[in-house]
Amino acid sequence: MKITEQVWAFSEPLVKECGCSLWDVEYVREGGEWFLRLYIDKEGGVDINDCEAVSRAVDPVLDEKDPIPESYRFEVCSAGLERVLKRPGDFEQFMGAAVLVKLYRPKEGRKEFAGTLAGYEQGDVILAEGGRELRFEKAEVALVRLRVEF
């Protein structure tokens, strides 16, 4: 089982006890250091007190379970307004929302498409853009994130 899956499994109930939901678990190397990040969410938004409460709840369990052999920094963050959509449930939750689709290779001469999330089928993303629907196959999509319009 991957580190992120292990951490998700024991962290999710603790995050819920703090009144939040677990959005994502990320384990990445940045600038020569490893980071374990929990991204949390809740109705009305997350504040610094929520992040601190989740950190205090999860940190001792991380020490006890010790799923990561090397040293790392542990952070708890808000999922953010422009969060990345990854799981089928994420796409279901935000169907009809403004999104940005980034591709690995250009299509129609560009790698970024902004529009409304119109569908999600077996990993393929359907985007409504300027009166037309565009379908992006799972293999060509680098990421999909919510887009805040001002």
C-alpha positions as CSV (number, residue, x, y, z in Angstrom):
1,M,0.0,0.0,0.0
2,K,1.3,3.4,-0.9
3,I,2.3,5.9,1.8
4,T,-0.5,8.3,0.8
5,E,-3.1,5.5,1.0
6,Q,-1.8,4.4,4.5
7,V,-1.9,8.0,5.8
8,W,-5.4,8.5,4.3
9,A,-6.7,5.4,6.0
10,F,-5.7,6.4,9.5
11,S,-6.0,10.2,9.1
12,E,-9.5,10.4,7.6
13,P,-11.4,9.5,10.9
14,L,-9.2,12.0,12.8
15,V,-9.9,14.8,10.3
16,K,-13.7,14.1,10.6
17,E,-13.5,14.3,14.4
18,C,-12.1,17.8,13.9
19,G,-15.2,18.7,11.8
20,C,-13.5,18.6,8.5
21,S,-13.2,16.3,5.5
22,L,-10.0,15.0,4.0
23,W,-9.6,16.2,0.4
24,D,-6.2,14.8,-0.5
25,V,-2.9,13.4,0.8
26,E,0.3,14.3,-0.9
27,Y,3.8,13.0,-0.4
28,V,6.3,14.9,-2.6
29,R,9.9,15.9,-2.8
30,E,10.5,19.6,-3.1
31,G,13.9,21.4,-3.0
32,G,15.6,18.3,-1.6
33,E,13.1,17.8,1.2
34,W,10.1,15.4,1.5
35,F,6.7,16.8,2.4
36,L,3.6,15.0,3.7
37,R,0.6,17.2,3.2
38,L,-3.0,16.7,4.2
39,Y,-5.5,18.9,2.3
40,I,-8.7,19.4,4.3
41,D,-12.0,21.0,3.6
42,K,-15.2,21.9,5.4
43,E,-18.5,23.7,4.7
44,G,-17.8,27.5,4.9
45,G,-14.1,27.0,4.4
46,V,-11.0,26.0,6.4
47,D,-9.1,28.4,8.7
48,I,-5.8,28.2,10.5
49,N,-7.5,26.8,13.6
50,D,-8.8,23.9,11.6
51,C,-5.4,23.1,10.2
52,E,-3.8,23.3,13.7
53,A,-6.5,21.0,15.2
54,V,-6.0,18.4,12.4
55,S,-2.2,18.6,12.7
56,R,-2.4,18.0,16.5
57,A,-4.8,15.1,16.0
58,V,-2.8,13.4,13.2
59,D,0.8,14.1,14.2
60,P,1.0,11.6,17.2
61,V,-0.6,8.9,15.1
62,L,2.0,9.5,12.3
63,D,4.7,9.1,14.9
64,E,3.1,5.9,16.2
65,K,2.4,4.2,12.8
66,D,5.6,5.6,11.3
67,P,4.7,4.9,7.6
68,I,7.6,7.0,6.2
69,P,11.2,5.8,6.7
70,E,13.0,9.1,5.7
71,S,12.6,12.4,7.4
72,Y,9.9,14.7,6.1
73,R,7.9,17.9,6.9
74,F,4.2,17.4,7.9
75,E,1.8,20.1,6.8
76,V,-2.0,20.5,6.9
77,C,-3.4,22.9,4.3
78,S,-6.8,24.0,3.0
79,A,-7.8,22.3,-0.2
80,G,-8.2,25.8,-1.6
81,L,-10.7,27.5,-3.9
82,E,-8.8,26.3,-7.0
83,R,-8.3,22.8,-5.9
84,V,-7.3,19.9,-8.2
85,L,-10.0,17.4,-9.0
86,K,-8.6,13.8,-8.9
87,R,-11.2,11.2,-7.9
88,P,-14.6,10.4,-9.6
89,G,-16.4,11.8,-6.5
90,D,-14.5,15.1,-6.9
91,F,-15.8,15.4,-10.4
92,E,-19.4,14.5,-9.4
93,Q,-19.3,17.1,-6.6
94,F,-18.3,19.9,-8.9
95,M,-20.2,19.0,-12.0
96,G,-21.3,22.3,-13.7
97,A,-18.5,24.3,-12.0
98,A,-15.9,26.5,-13.7
99,V,-12.7,24.5,-14.3
100,L,-9.3,24.6,-16.0
101,V,-8.1,21.6,-17.9
102,K,-4.4,21.3,-18.5
103,L,-3.1,18.8,-21.1
104,Y,0.2,17.1,-21.5
105,R,0.4,18.0,-25.3
106,P,-1.3,20.8,-27.2
107,K,-4.7,20.2,-28.7
108,E,-6.1,22.7,-31.2
109,G,-2.8,24.6,-30.6
110,R,-3.1,25.0,-26.8
111,K,-2.5,23.1,-23.6
112,E,-5.1,24.8,-21.4
113,F,-8.8,25.0,-21.7
114,A,-11.2,26.9,-19.4
115,G,-14.9,26.1,-19.3
116,T,-17.6,24.4,-17.4
117,L,-17.3,20.8,-16.2
118,A,-20.0,19.0,-18.3
119,G,-19.1,15.4,-17.7
120,Y,-16.7,12.7,-16.4
121,E,-16.8,9.2,-17.9
122,Q,-14.2,6.5,-17.1
123,G,-11.5,9.2,-16.6
124,D,-12.4,11.2,-19.7
125,V,-13.3,14.9,-19.0
126,I,-16.0,16.7,-20.9
127,L,-15.8,20.5,-20.9
128,A,-18.3,23.0,-22.1
129,E,-16.5,25.9,-23.7
130,G,-18.0,28.7,-25.8
131,G,-21.1,26.8,-26.8
132,R,-19.3,23.5,-27.7
133,E,-18.4,20.4,-25.8
134,L,-14.8,19.1,-25.8
135,R,-13.9,15.6,-24.7
136,F,-10.4,15.0,-23.3
137,E,-9.2,11.4,-22.9
138,K,-7.8,10.4,-19.5
139,A,-4.3,9.9,-21.0
140,E,-4.1,13.4,-22.3
141,V,-5.2,15.2,-19.2
142,A,-2.4,16.5,-16.9
143,L,-4.8,18.0,-14.4
144,V,-8.2,19.5,-13.8
145,R,-8.7,22.2,-11.2
146,L,-11.5,24.4,-10.1
147,R,-11.3,28.0,-11.5
148,V,-12.4,31.0,-9.6
149,E,-14.0,33.7,-11.8
150,F,-14.0,37.3,-10.6
